[in-house]
């Protein structure tokens, strides 16, 4: 059958000239629009950064004024002098002082960014506190940030620290803050000498207000301690982008742009420095809207191009007819496939291109149909494996045994054992429930297994000995969750439990291009017939439906599915002499120094 090429029938020159004009017009319009928007985006970002910097400076100056008023207040000075000058405190007088000082410090409640405040003596004792409580007998002069400020104080004004944690508090220790320190001097004293210090812990992020708009608005962050501290509701950047911004700030750049991909995501960055406190406030605005405009223009252009094609088709009706007729037949066949008729036969066309396309589509449909059947089967297997893994995360029988153990300890009044067991159980539940299908570092999995064996050891009255050892450089290798614990559970339930006491050792070592995790017990071992049956199922990647087989076989199936046939589980056992289970994984990189974990 004689065939011809479609391009022989097209009006090439006419279509090309028409499209070139459209592309030039669209490109010119997009360039002008993008330039105008970039200028407006820069001005808006500058105004937002300047506004928030002024607000931040104003709030801190307001706090400074309040600190100065409180430090000069006679009630606070008298209370401080009484605490400093008297070794023995009259609690009736001190109660009066505490009430008066609390009334004075209440004026700080007008500033929500003040998280808590406290008065510290020159020797580091906390005399009075507002909102949060300082740890009992904690010497605040141990904090380097406070000691550095105290050593540099020579005027009766406020001094501002850098970002620091709050480990000196009873609660809320992890969140970071800045602190403003004001010296409190004695009355009628001519030489400057601080009897105590009024310290206010401040969350500067609570002052900043990130703008919000359809394209994300302006995100704000403080550049402090070599990193960016983001305001509330601000979008966080990737670590690489943060490093670029900090490097530009070190170069004293006031504005710059990150990225530059015309179709990707780039950001406009504006940096301003506080005149009073020396901080750098960073404003970050995404330029996604420009890219959105470009995409919309491209869609409009594509629409115009389509209309142009239709116009050319109308002018060249004969050519159009010769093209559209076989194409319509091809579309009809595809529509039949879309409704589920995979047995449709694509007709041959006179056009070479249509013929090749028909054959290609038909071949592709048959391949997709076969592939979809295979995918359905694979998904079914994967779902069963994930279900078993999820079932194993929180074994109701195990959880019930632990709760019964806690109940028994409570009856006996073993509060320390209850606290330890509850802590271990909480760690196990948090680890197993949170994101169960994500990879974790090997040291995290080993720590989880250690906690699990600690609980089992408490259950069995200290009759289970264990040791965990990891070759240096392997503790940061990432593996799937819950690979080792099922094997340890099998060793306890089917190996050691029958003996009354026993030893379980877990070791991680490198073997050529693989990583081997060995779980060894000195239990009762596996009878030869059962061992042969298990090895056969391991080779066949079988997953048992029985509860006791969730362990070895399911872990083996997960490993082979994820890493391939070279990897998986190997079982070595002899009846009466114990069992060794070897998990073989691919090596994926070097790690840091390792710390061995041993215990009973």
Secondary structure, DSSP 8 states (H G I E B T S, - for coil): ---B-GGGGS-HHHHHHHHHHHHHHHHHHHHHHHHHHHHHHHHHHHHHHHHHHHHHHHHHHHHHHHHHHHHH-HHHHHHHHHHHH-SS--HHHHHHHHHHHHHHHGGGGG-TTEEEEEEEETTS-EEEEESS-B-TT--GGGSHHHHHHHHH--SSSEEE---B--TTBSS--SS-BEEEEEEEE-TT--S--EEEEEEEEE-GGGT------TT--EEEEEEETTEEEE-TT-----HHHHHHHHHHHHTT-SEEEE---TTS--EEEEEEE-TTT--EEEEEEE-HHHHHHHHHHHHHHHHHHHHHHHHHHHHTHHHHHHHHHHHHHHHHHHHHHHTT-TT------SBHHHHHHHHHHHHHHHHHHHHHHHHHHHHHHHHHHHHHHHHHHT-HHHHHHHHHHHHHHHHHT-HHHHHHHHHHHHHHHHHHHTTTTSEEEHHHHHHHHHHHHHHHHHHTTT-EEEEEEE-TT-TT-EEETTSSHHHHHHIIIIIITTTSSEEEEEEEEEETTEEEEEEEE-SS---HHHHHHHHHHHHTT---SSGGGTTHHHHHHHHHHHH-TT-EEEEEE-TTS-EEEEEEEE----------EEE-
